[in-house]
Amino acid sequence: MNAILVKQCEAGVLRLCLNRPEKRNAFDRELYAALTSAIAQADSDPAVRVVLLSGAGNCFSAGNDIVDFLDEPAHGRRTDPPLALLRAMRSCRKPIIAQVAGKAVGIGATLLLHCDLVYASERSTLVFPFVALGLSPEGGSSQLLPRLAGHIKAFEWLVLGEPCQAEDAVQVGMVNAVVPADRLNETCLSAARRLAALDPEAVQRSRAQLQRASGPQLDALMQAEMDQFEQLLEREAAQKALQAFVRR
């Protein structure tokens, strides 16, 4: 089974689907590499004007595949693949829309902060379980979430690990709209087609300007977050928490 189910680009809209439904679309090395490559290819393909990202089944993404994550040292730093993906998303000239059905956990939630439009079903929940696993926030979330929601709510989600319901995510600006599950695909596709119908040069320059607002400071923060994440990952507390999670 392919890690990424690429649906044919139609009218400038490229549909990318995380395709590990048996693992709730958790990210392993293959999925990270496939999505990073697909976004890079979309960026260089003049036929693509918009990227629409979704997950197969009833979960957007369960975050990192913990079993794969624990085995990662043989392949280098565990945090390199997620950082490469987020950098590809940030540098992509084409706008990225997320179609979130069900849960978005860990990196599956933080990557939404780097999308341009996010639509969620009424059953969607965002979960940031880092501290419960002996780790710390990543993906720029330690800056982006407090900027959107304020310190108190960001602390509740990022440190206490309380789930962020879709309606709460709309209130703070993480999600554009919550729609019934049976209308989610139609809503996202409609937004993607509207974007694709606009002048691509104007859209891409506008996205670049908006990205420039956070600029190198966010890139540096994301690297610092991943360095700290990597350090915590080597500690006994994180290893025990991750092993316990796998045994559940």
PyRosetta script that sets phi, psi and omega in degrees:
from pyrosetta import init, pose_from_sequence

init()
pose = pose_from_sequence("MNAILVKQCEAGVLRLCLNRPEKRNAFDRELYAALTSAIAQADSDPAVRVVLLSGAGNCFSAGNDIVDFLDEPAHGRRTDPPLALLRAMRSCRKPIIAQVAGKAVGIGATLLLHCDLVYASERSTLVFPFVALGLSPEGGSSQLLPRLAGHIKAFEWLVLGEPCQAEDAVQVGMVNAVVPADRLNETCLSAARRLAALDPEAVQRSRAQLQRASGPQLDALMQAEMDQFEQLLEREAAQKALQAFVRR")
pose.set_psi(1, 131.8)
pose.set_omega(1, 178.4)
pose.set_phi(2, -70.5)
pose.set_psi(2, 138.9)
pose.set_omega(2, 179.6)
pose.set_phi(3, -66.2)
pose.set_psi(3, -31.4)
pose.set_omega(3, 177.8)
pose.set_phi(4, -120.2)
pose.set_psi(4, 124.8)
pose.set_omega(4, 174.5)
pose.set_phi(5, -94.4)
pose.set_psi(5, 106.9)
pose.set_omega(5, -178.1)
pose.set_phi(6, -95.7)
pose.set_psi(6, 117.2)
pose.set_omega(6, 175.7)
pose.set_phi(7, -90.4)
pose.set_psi(7, 146.9)
pose.set_omega(7, -174.7)
pose.set_phi(8, -55.3)
pose.set_psi(8, 139.7)
pose.set_omega(8, 177.3)
pose.set_phi(9, -67.2)
pose.set_psi(9, 125.4)
pose.set_omega(9, -178.5)
pose.set_phi(10, -128.6)
pose.set_psi(10, 124.4)
pose.set_omega(10, 179.2)
pose.set_phi(11, 53.2)
pose.set_psi(11, 37.6)
pose.set_omega(11, 177.1)
pose.set_phi(12, 86.0)
pose.set_psi(12, -2.1)
pose.set_omega(12, -178.2)
pose.set_phi(13, -103.6)
pose.set_psi(13, 116.6)
pose.set_omega(13, 176.8)
pose.set_phi(14, -99.1)
pose.set_psi(14, 121.7)
pose.set_omega(14, -179.5)
pose.set_phi(15, -97.9)
pose.set_psi(15, 122.9)
pose.set_omega(15, 176.3)
pose.set_phi(16, -116.2)
pose.set_psi(16, 127.6)
pose.set_omega(16, -176.5)
pose.set_phi(17, -122.8)
pose.set_psi(17, 122.3)
pose.set_omega(17, 172.9)
pose.set_phi(18, -63.6)
pose.set_psi(18, 123.5)
pose.set_omega(18, -165.7)
pose.set_phi(19, -122.4)
pose.set_psi(19, 56.4)
pose.set_omega(19, 171.6)
pose.set_phi(20, -127.9)
pose.set_psi(20, 59.5)
pose.set_omega(20, -174.2)
pose.set_phi(21, -60.9)
pose.set_psi(21, -29.3)
pose.set_omega(21, 179.7)
pose.set_phi(22, -68.2)
pose.set_psi(22, -19.6)
pose.set_omega(22, 176.9)
pose.set_phi(23, -112.4)
pose.set_psi(23, 19.0)
pose.set_omega(23, -177.6)
pose.set_phi(24, 53.8)
pose.set_psi(24, 37.2)
pose.set_omega(24, 176.9)
pose.set_phi(25, 57.1)
pose.set_psi(25, 34.7)
pose.set_omega(25, 175.0)
pose.set_phi(26, -68.3)
pose.set_psi(26, 145.5)
pose.set_omega(26, -177.0)
pose.set_phi(27, -83.7)
pose.set_psi(27, 119.1)
pose.set_omega(27, 166.6)
pose.set_phi(28, -109.7)
pose.set_psi(28, -176.1)
pose.set_omega(28, -177.5)
pose.set_phi(29, -56.8)
pose.set_psi(29, -42.2)
pose.set_omega(29, -177.0)
pose.set_phi(30, -64.4)
pose.set_psi(30, -43.3)
pose.set_omega(30, -178.0)
pose.set_phi(31, -68.4)
pose.set_psi(31, -41.9)
pose.set_omega(31, 176.0)
pose.set_phi(32, -56.5)
pose.set_psi(32, -50.0)
pose.set_omega(32, -176.6)
pose.set_phi(33, -64.1)
pose.set_psi(33, -41.0)
pose.set_omega(33, -177.6)
pose.set_phi(34, -66.0)
pose.set_psi(34, -43.7)
pose.set_omega(34, -178.7)
pose.set_phi(35, -71.1)
pose.set_psi(35, -40.6)
pose.set_omega(35, 177.6)
pose.set_phi(36, -59.8)
pose.set_psi(36, -44.8)
pose.set_omega(36, 179.5)
pose.set_phi(37, -66.0)
pose.set_psi(37, -42.1)
pose.set_omega(37, -178.7)
pose.set_phi(38, -63.4)
pose.set_psi(38, -39.0)
pose.set_omega(38, 179.0)
pose.set_phi(39, -68.8)
pose.set_psi(39, -40.4)
pose.set_omega(39, 177.8)
pose.set_phi(40, -62.7)
pose.set_psi(40, -41.4)
pose.set_omega(40, 179.3)
pose.set_phi(41, -66.6)
pose.set_psi(41, -39.9)
pose.set_omega(41, 177.9)
pose.set_phi(42, -61.9)
pose.set_psi(42, -37.6)
pose.set_omega(42, -179.3)
pose.set_phi(43, -62.1)
pose.set_psi(43, -34.9)
pose.set_omega(43, -176.0)
pose.set_phi(44, -94.5)
pose.set_psi(44, -4.5)
pose.set_omega(44, -177.5)
pose.set_phi(45, -93.3)
pose.set_psi(45, 113.7)
pose.set_omega(45, -178.3)
pose.set_phi(46, -64.7)
pose.set_psi(46, -18.2)
pose.set_omega(46, 178.8)
pose.set_phi(47, -75.3)
pose.set_psi(47, -19.4)
pose.set_omega(47, -178.7)
pose.set_phi(48, -93.1)
pose.set_psi(48, 125.7)
pose.set_omega(48, 176.5)
pose.set_phi(49, -112.0)
pose.set_psi(49, -26.2)
pose.set_omega(49, -177.9)
pose.set_phi(50, -143.6)
pose.set_psi(50, 141.9)
pose.set_omega(50, 173.7)
pose.set_phi(51, -108.8)
pose.set_psi(51, 127.8)
pose.set_omega(51, 177.9)
pose.set_phi(52, -113.5)
pose.set_psi(52, 114.5)
pose.set_omega(52, -174.1)
pose.set_phi(53, -106.9)
pose.set_psi(53, 129.8)
pose.set_omega(53, 179.3)
pose.set_phi(54, -140.0)
pose.set_psi(54, 179.5)
pose.set_omega(54, 177.1)
pose.set_phi(55, -125.8)
pose.set_psi(55, 143.0)
pose.set_omega(55, 178.7)
pose.set_phi(56, -73.0)
pose.set_psi(56, 145.7)
pose.set_omega(56, 178.3)
pose.set_phi(57, 80.9)
pose.set_psi(57, -153.1)
pose.set_omega(57, -173.2)
pose.set_phi(58, -105.6)
pose.set_psi(58, 22.4)
pose.set_omega(58, 177.1)
pose.set_phi(59, -140.1)
pose.set_psi(59, 132.5)
pose.set_omega(59, 177.5)
pose.set_phi(60, -67.1)
pose.set_psi(60, -57.9)
pose.set_omega(60, 173.8)
pose.set_phi(61, -166.0)
pose.set_psi(61, 136.5)
pose.set_omega(61, 178.4)
pose.set_phi(62, -86.9)
pose.set_psi(62, 9.9)
pose.set_omega(62, 178.5)
pose.set_phi(63, 89.4)
pose.set_psi(63, -148.2)
pose.set_omega(63, 179.1)
pose.set_phi(64, -69.9)
pose.set_psi(64, 140.8)
pose.set_omega(64, 169.7)
pose.set_phi(65, -73.4)
pose.set_psi(65, 108.1)
pose.set_omega(65, -170.3)
pose.set_phi(66, -63.9)
pose.set_psi(66, -39.4)
pose.set_omega(66, 179.2)
pose.set_phi(67, -60.8)
pose.set_psi(67, -46.9)
pose.set_omega(67, 178.4)
pose.set_phi(68, -63.8)
pose.set_psi(68, -37.8)
pose.set_omega(68, -177.6)
pose.set_phi(69, -64.6)
pose.set_psi(69, -41.3)
pose.set_omega(69, -179.5)
pose.set_phi(70, -67.8)
pose.set_psi(70, -26.5)
pose.set_omega(70, 179.7)
pose.set_phi(71, -86.7)
pose.set_psi(71, -4.7)
pose.set_omega(71, -168.5)
pose.set_phi(72, -65.0)
pose.set_psi(72, -29.8)
pose.set_omega(72, -174.1)
pose.set_phi(73, -50.9)
pose.set_psi(73, -31.2)
pose.set_omega(73, 178.8)
pose.set_phi(74, -63.3)
pose.set_psi(74, -18.4)
pose.set_omega(74, -176.7)
pose.set_phi(75, -109.3)
pose.set_psi(75, 9.2)
pose.set_omega(75, -179.9)
pose.set_phi(76, 107.3)
pose.set_psi(76, -164.9)
pose.set_omega(76, -178.7)
pose.set_phi(77, -60.9)
pose.set_psi(77, 132.8)
pose.set_omega(77, -180.0)
pose.set_phi(78, -65.7)
pose.set_psi(78, -27.9)
pose.set_omega(78, -174.7)
pose.set_phi(79, -86.0)
pose.set_psi(79, -5.5)
pose.set_omega(79, -178.9)
pose.set_phi(80, -65.8)
pose.set_psi(80, -45.5)
pose.set_omega(80, -179.2)
pose.set_phi(81, -62.7)
pose.set_psi(81, -45.4)
pose.set_omega(81, 177.4)
pose.set_phi(82, -64.6)
pose.set_psi(82, -36.6)
pose.set_omega(82, 179.5)
pose.set_phi(83, -66.5)
pose.set_psi(83, -39.2)
pose.set_omega(83, 177.5)
pose.set_phi(84, -62.8)
pose.set_psi(84, -39.9)
pose.set_omega(84, 178.6)
pose.set_phi(85, -63.6)
pose.set_psi(85, -48.3)
pose.set_omega(85, -177.7)
pose.set_phi(86, -64.8)
pose.set_psi(86, -36.3)
pose.set_omega(86, 176.8)
pose.set_phi(87, -65.7)
pose.set_psi(87, -39.2)
pose.set_omega(87, 177.6)
pose.set_phi(88, -63.4)
pose.set_psi(88, -39.6)
pose.set_omega(88, 178.6)
pose.set_phi(89, -65.6)
pose.set_psi(89, -41.8)
pose.set_omega(89, -178.8)
pose.set_phi(90, -68.6)
pose.set_psi(90, -36.7)
pose.set_omega(90, -175.7)
pose.set_phi(91, -86.2)
pose.set_psi(91, -12.9)
pose.set_omega(91, -179.7)
pose.set_phi(92, -61.0)
pose.set_psi(92, 132.5)
pose.set_omega(92, 179.6)
pose.set_phi(93, -78.3)
pose.set_psi(93, -23.4)
pose.set_omega(93, -176.9)
pose.set_phi(94, -86.0)
pose.set_psi(94, 139.6)
pose.set_omega(94, 178.0)
pose.set_phi(95, -65.4)
pose.set_psi(95, 147.3)
pose.set_omega(95, -178.7)
pose.set_phi(96, -118.8)
pose.set_psi(96, 126.4)
pose.set_omega(96, 177.5)
pose.set_phi(97, -109.9)
pose.set_psi(97, 134.0)
pose.set_omega(97, 177.2)
pose.set_phi(98, -105.5)
pose.set_psi(98, 132.8)
pose.set_omega(98, 177.1)
pose.set_phi(99, -110.4)
pose.set_psi(99, 101.6)
pose.set_omega(99, -169.5)
pose.set_phi(100, -103.7)
pose.set_psi(100, 105.9)
pose.set_omega(100, 174.2)
pose.set_phi(101, -108.3)
pose.set_psi(101, 124.8)
pose.set_omega(101, -179.7)
pose.set_phi(102, 78.1)
pose.set_psi(102, -153.9)
pose.set_omega(102, -173.0)
pose.set_phi(103, -78.6)
pose.set_psi(103, 147.4)
pose.set_omega(103, 168.7)
pose.set_phi(104, -126.0)
pose.set_psi(104, 115.3)
pose.set_omega(104, -170.4)
pose.set_phi(105, -121.0)
pose.set_psi(105, 142.4)
pose.set_omega(105, 174.7)
pose.set_phi(106, 56.9)
pose.set_psi(106, -125.8)
pose.set_omega(106, 178.9)
pose.set_phi(107, -61.2)
pose.set_psi(107, -26.0)
pose.set_omega(107, 175.9)
pose.set_phi(108, -66.0)
pose.set_psi(108, -23.9)
pose.set_omega(108, 176.1)
pose.set_phi(109, -93.0)
pose.set_psi(109, -43.3)
pose.set_omega(109, -176.3)
pose.set_phi(110, -67.9)
pose.set_psi(110, -29.3)
pose.set_omega(110, 178.5)
pose.set_phi(111, -66.4)
pose.set_psi(111, -21.6)
pose.set_omega(111, 177.6)
pose.set_phi(112, -64.6)
pose.set_psi(112, -26.5)
pose.set_omega(112, 179.2)
pose.set_phi(113, -68.3)
pose.set_psi(113, -12.1)
pose.set_omega(113, -179.0)
pose.set_phi(114, -110.4)
pose.set_psi(114, 8.6)
pose.set_omega(114, 173.9)
pose.set_phi(115, -90.9)
pose.set_psi(115, 166.1)
pose.set_omega(115, -177.8)
pose.set_phi(116, -97.5)
pose.set_psi(116, -31.3)
pose.set_omega(116, 173.8)
pose.set_phi(117, -138.3)
pose.set_psi(117, 140.1)
pose.set_omega(117, 179.0)
pose.set_phi(118, -134.8)
pose.set_psi(118, 125.3)
pose.set_omega(118, 176.3)
pose.set_phi(119, -121.7)
pose.set_psi(119, 137.8)
pose.set_omega(119, -175.3)
pose.set_phi(120, -127.7)
pose.set_psi(120, 152.9)
pose.set_omega(120, 173.5)
pose.set_phi(121, -80.5)
pose.set_psi(121, 164.0)
pose.set_omega(121, -178.7)
pose.set_phi(122, -65.6)
pose.set_psi(122, -15.8)
pose.set_omega(122, 178.5)
pose.set_phi(123, -95.3)
pose.set_psi(123, 5.7)
pose.set_omega(123, -175.3)
pose.set_phi(124, -79.5)
pose.set_psi(124, 146.3)
pose.set_omega(124, 176.2)
pose.set_phi(125, -141.9)
pose.set_psi(125, 139.3)
pose.set_omega(125, 174.6)
pose.set_phi(126, -103.9)
pose.set_psi(126, 132.2)
pose.set_omega(126, -176.6)
pose.set_phi(127, -131.6)
pose.set_psi(127, 132.3)
pose.set_omega(127, 179.7)
pose.set_phi(128, -119.2)
pose.set_psi(128, 85.5)
pose.set_omega(128, -169.0)
pose.set_phi(129, -90.6)
pose.set_psi(129, 24.7)
pose.set_omega(129, -169.9)
pose.set_phi(130, -60.1)
pose.set_psi(130, -53.6)
pose.set_omega(130, -173.4)
pose.set_phi(131, -66.3)
pose.set_psi(131, -34.9)
pose.set_omega(131, 177.5)
pose.set_phi(132, -61.7)
pose.set_psi(132, -22.4)
pose.set_omega(132, 178.5)
pose.set_phi(133, -101.0)
pose.set_psi(133, 14.0)
pose.set_omega(133, 178.7)
pose.set_phi(134, 76.0)
pose.set_psi(134, 20.3)
pose.set_omega(134, -175.6)
pose.set_phi(135, -117.5)
pose.set_psi(135, -169.1)
pose.set_omega(135, -179.4)
pose.set_phi(136, -136.7)
pose.set_psi(136, 162.2)
pose.set_omega(136, -176.0)
pose.set_phi(137, -59.8)
pose.set_psi(137, 151.5)
pose.set_omega(137, 179.5)
pose.set_phi(138, -135.9)
pose.set_psi(138, -177.3)
pose.set_omega(138, 174.0)
pose.set_phi(139, 68.6)
pose.set_psi(139, 21.4)
pose.set_omega(139, -177.9)
pose.set_phi(140, 80.0)
pose.set_psi(140, 2.7)
pose.set_omega(140, -174.4)
pose.set_phi(141, -66.5)
pose.set_psi(141, -26.5)
pose.set_omega(141, -178.8)
pose.set_phi(142, -68.9)
pose.set_psi(142, -17.1)
pose.set_omega(142, 174.7)
pose.set_phi(143, -107.0)
pose.set_psi(143, -42.6)
pose.set_omega(143, -173.1)
pose.set_phi(144, -69.5)
pose.set_psi(144, -39.8)
pose.set_omega(144, -179.4)
pose.set_phi(145, -68.8)
pose.set_psi(145, -46.2)
pose.set_omega(145, 175.8)
pose.set_phi(146, -61.2)
pose.set_psi(146, -33.2)
pose.set_omega(146, 178.4)
pose.set_phi(147, -64.0)
pose.set_psi(147, -37.0)
pose.set_omega(147, -179.4)
pose.set_phi(148, -81.3)
pose.set_psi(148, -47.8)
pose.set_omega(148, -168.0)
pose.set_phi(149, -107.3)
pose.set_psi(149, -10.1)
pose.set_omega(149, -173.4)
pose.set_phi(150, 89.3)
pose.set_psi(150, 160.3)
pose.set_omega(150, -175.4)
pose.set_phi(151, -60.6)
pose.set_psi(151, -42.9)
pose.set_omega(151, -172.0)
pose.set_phi(152, -64.2)
pose.set_psi(152, -48.4)
pose.set_omega(152, 179.3)
pose.set_phi(153, -69.8)
pose.set_psi(153, -38.8)
pose.set_omega(153, 178.9)
pose.set_phi(154, -61.7)
pose.set_psi(154, -40.2)
pose.set_omega(154, 178.4)
pose.set_phi(155, -64.3)
pose.set_psi(155, -41.1)
pose.set_omega(155, 179.1)
pose.set_phi(156, -59.4)
pose.set_psi(156, -42.6)
pose.set_omega(156, -177.6)
pose.set_phi(157, -80.6)
pose.set_psi(157, -43.5)
pose.set_omega(157, -172.4)
pose.set_phi(158, -83.7)
pose.set_psi(158, -32.8)
pose.set_omega(158, -175.4)
pose.set_phi(159, -104.9)
pose.set_psi(159, -51.4)
pose.set_omega(159, 177.9)
pose.set_phi(160, -71.0)
pose.set_psi(160, -25.3)
pose.set_omega(160, 177.3)
pose.set_phi(161, 81.1)
pose.set_psi(161, 17.0)
pose.set_omega(161, 177.5)
pose.set_phi(162, -65.4)
pose.set_psi(162, 137.5)
pose.set_omega(162, 178.4)
pose.set_phi(163, -63.1)
pose.set_psi(163, 143.4)
pose.set_omega(163, 174.2)
pose.set_phi(164, -99.8)
pose.set_psi(164, 110.0)
pose.set_omega(164, -179.6)
pose.set_phi(165, -70.3)
pose.set_psi(165, 154.6)
pose.set_omega(165, -175.4)
pose.set_phi(166, -56.8)
pose.set_psi(166, -40.8)
pose.set_omega(166, -179.0)
pose.set_phi(167, -65.0)
pose.set_psi(167, -37.0)
pose.set_omega(167, 176.5)
pose.set_phi(168, -66.2)
pose.set_psi(168, -38.0)
pose.set_omega(168, 178.6)
pose.set_phi(169, -63.8)
pose.set_psi(169, -34.6)
pose.set_omega(169, 175.5)
pose.set_phi(170, -66.0)
pose.set_psi(170, -42.9)
pose.set_omega(170, -176.4)
pose.set_phi(171, -60.0)
pose.set_psi(171, -35.8)
pose.set_omega(171, -177.3)
pose.set_phi(172, -96.2)
pose.set_psi(172, -3.7)
pose.set_omega(172, 175.9)
pose.set_phi(173, 93.1)
pose.set_psi(173, 16.7)
pose.set_omega(173, 174.1)
pose.set_phi(174, -82.9)
pose.set_psi(174, -25.6)
pose.set_omega(174, -177.2)
pose.set_phi(175, -129.7)
pose.set_psi(175, 138.9)
pose.set_omega(175, -179.0)
pose.set_phi(176, -73.7)
pose.set_psi(176, -42.7)
pose.set_omega(176, -176.9)
pose.set_phi(177, -160.7)
pose.set_psi(177, 151.5)
pose.set_omega(177, 172.5)
pose.set_phi(178, -108.6)
pose.set_psi(178, 127.0)
pose.set_omega(178, -176.7)
pose.set_phi(179, -130.2)
pose.set_psi(179, 157.7)
pose.set_omega(179, 175.7)
pose.set_phi(180, -55.1)
pose.set_psi(180, 145.6)
pose.set_omega(180, -176.3)
pose.set_phi(181, -55.4)
pose.set_psi(181, -36.8)
pose.set_omega(181, -177.2)
pose.set_phi(182, -76.6)
pose.set_psi(182, -4.7)
pose.set_omega(182, 177.4)
pose.set_phi(183, -113.9)
pose.set_psi(183, -0.3)
pose.set_omega(183, -174.6)
pose.set_phi(184, -63.3)
pose.set_psi(184, -47.9)
pose.set_omega(184, -179.0)
pose.set_phi(185, -61.6)
pose.set_psi(185, -44.7)
pose.set_omega(185, 180.0)
pose.set_phi(186, -61.6)
pose.set_psi(186, -41.5)
pose.set_omega(186, -179.7)
pose.set_phi(187, -64.1)
pose.set_psi(187, -45.7)
pose.set_omega(187, -178.9)
pose.set_phi(188, -66.8)
pose.set_psi(188, -42.0)
pose.set_omega(188, -179.4)
pose.set_phi(189, -65.6)
pose.set_psi(189, -37.6)
pose.set_omega(189, 178.0)
pose.set_phi(190, -63.1)
pose.set_psi(190, -44.8)
pose.set_omega(190, 178.5)
pose.set_phi(191, -63.9)
pose.set_psi(191, -40.3)
pose.set_omega(191, 179.6)
pose.set_phi(192, -64.3)
pose.set_psi(192, -41.4)
pose.set_omega(192, -180.0)
pose.set_phi(193, -67.6)
pose.set_psi(193, -36.8)
pose.set_omega(193, 177.1)
pose.set_phi(194, -62.7)
pose.set_psi(194, -43.6)
pose.set_omega(194, 178.0)
pose.set_phi(195, -64.1)
pose.set_psi(195, -43.3)
pose.set_omega(195, -177.5)
pose.set_phi(196, -65.5)
pose.set_psi(196, -24.1)
pose.set_omega(196, -179.3)
pose.set_phi(197, -80.5)
pose.set_psi(197, -13.8)
pose.set_omega(197, 179.3)
pose.set_phi(198, -79.4)
pose.set_psi(198, 162.7)
pose.set_omega(198, 177.7)
pose.set_phi(199, -60.3)
pose.set_psi(199, 119.3)
pose.set_omega(199, -173.3)
pose.set_phi(200, -63.4)
pose.set_psi(200, -35.3)
pose.set_omega(200, 180.0)
pose.set_phi(201, -65.0)
pose.set_psi(201, -41.9)
pose.set_omega(201, 179.3)
pose.set_phi(202, -65.4)
pose.set_psi(202, -41.5)
pose.set_omega(202, 179.1)
pose.set_phi(203, -63.2)
pose.set_psi(203, -46.8)
pose.set_omega(203, -175.7)
pose.set_phi(204, -68.0)
pose.set_psi(204, -39.0)
pose.set_omega(204, 178.0)
pose.set_phi(205, -67.9)
pose.set_psi(205, -35.2)
pose.set_omega(205, 178.5)
pose.set_phi(206, -67.2)
pose.set_psi(206, -42.3)
pose.set_omega(206, 177.3)
pose.set_phi(207, -60.7)
pose.set_psi(207, -42.8)
pose.set_omega(207, -179.9)
pose.set_phi(208, -61.9)
pose.set_psi(208, -39.7)
pose.set_omega(208, 178.6)
pose.set_phi(209, -64.4)
pose.set_psi(209, -41.7)
pose.set_omega(209, 179.2)
pose.set_phi(210, -66.6)
pose.set_psi(210, -38.6)
pose.set_omega(210, 177.6)
pose.set_phi(211, -66.1)
pose.set_psi(211, -33.0)
pose.set_omega(211, -177.7)
pose.set_phi(212, -65.1)
pose.set_psi(212, -22.0)
pose.set_omega(212, -178.8)
pose.set_phi(213, -61.2)
pose.set_psi(213, -33.5)
pose.set_omega(213, 177.4)
pose.set_phi(214, -94.8)
pose.set_psi(214, -38.1)
pose.set_omega(214, 168.5)
pose.set_phi(215, 53.5)
pose.set_psi(215, -148.8)
pose.set_omega(215, -174.9)
pose.set_phi(216, -61.2)
pose.set_psi(216, -27.1)
pose.set_omega(216, -179.3)
pose.set_phi(217, -62.0)
pose.set_psi(217, -41.3)
pose.set_omega(217, 179.3)
pose.set_phi(218, -69.3)
pose.set_psi(218, -39.2)
pose.set_omega(218, 177.5)
pose.set_phi(219, -59.7)
pose.set_psi(219, -43.1)
pose.set_omega(219, 179.4)
pose.set_phi(220, -66.4)
pose.set_psi(220, -39.5)
pose.set_omega(220, 178.6)
pose.set_phi(221, -63.1)
pose.set_psi(221, -44.5)
pose.set_omega(221, -179.8)
pose.set_phi(222, -60.2)
pose.set_psi(222, -39.6)
pose.set_omega(222, 177.0)
pose.set_phi(223, -65.1)
pose.set_psi(223, -44.4)
pose.set_omega(223, 179.6)
pose.set_phi(224, -63.2)
pose.set_psi(224, -40.5)
pose.set_omega(224, 177.2)
pose.set_phi(225, -60.3)
pose.set_psi(225, -44.5)
pose.set_omega(225, -178.6)
pose.set_phi(226, -68.0)
pose.set_psi(226, -35.0)
pose.set_omega(226, 176.6)
pose.set_phi(227, -63.0)
pose.set_psi(227, -44.2)
pose.set_omega(227, 179.3)
pose.set_phi(228, -66.9)
pose.set_psi(228, -41.1)
pose.set_omega(228, 177.4)
pose.set_phi(229, -56.7)
pose.set_psi(229, -45.8)
pose.set_omega(229, -178.9)
pose.set_phi(230, -62.7)
pose.set_psi(230, -40.6)
pose.set_omega(230, 179.3)
pose.set_phi(231, -65.1)
pose.set_psi(231, -44.5)
pose.set_omega(231, 179.6)
pose.set_phi(232, -65.1)
pose.set_psi(232, -32.7)
pose.set_omega(232, -177.6)
pose.set_phi(233, -63.4)
pose.set_psi(233, -27.3)
pose.set_omega(233, -179.0)
pose.set_phi(234, -81.2)
pose.set_psi(234, -12.1)
pose.set_omega(234, -177.5)
pose.set_phi(235, -76.6)
pose.set_psi(235, 154.4)
pose.set_omega(235, -178.4)
pose.set_phi(236, -60.7)
pose.set_psi(236, -37.8)
pose.set_omega(236, -177.5)
pose.set_phi(237, -59.5)
pose.set_psi(237, -44.5)
pose.set_omega(237, -179.9)
pose.set_phi(238, -68.8)
pose.set_psi(238, -43.0)
pose.set_omega(238, -179.0)
pose.set_phi(239, -61.9)
pose.set_psi(239, -40.7)
pose.set_omega(239, 178.5)
pose.set_phi(240, -65.9)
pose.set_psi(240, -42.9)
pose.set_omega(240, -179.1)
pose.set_phi(241, -64.5)
pose.set_psi(241, -40.9)
pose.set_omega(241, -179.8)
pose.set_phi(242, -68.6)
pose.set_psi(242, -42.0)
pose.set_omega(242, 178.2)
pose.set_phi(243, -63.3)
pose.set_psi(243, -40.2)
pose.set_omega(243, 178.5)
pose.set_phi(244, -64.4)
pose.set_psi(244, -38.1)
pose.set_omega(244, 178.3)
pose.set_phi(245, -62.5)
pose.set_psi(245, -42.4)
pose.set_omega(245, -179.6)
pose.set_phi(246, -64.8)
pose.set_psi(246, -36.2)
pose.set_omega(246, -176.3)
pose.set_phi(247, -76.4)
pose.set_psi(247, -14.1)
pose.set_omega(247, -176.2)
pose.set_phi(248, -63.6)
pose.dump_pdb("model.pdb")
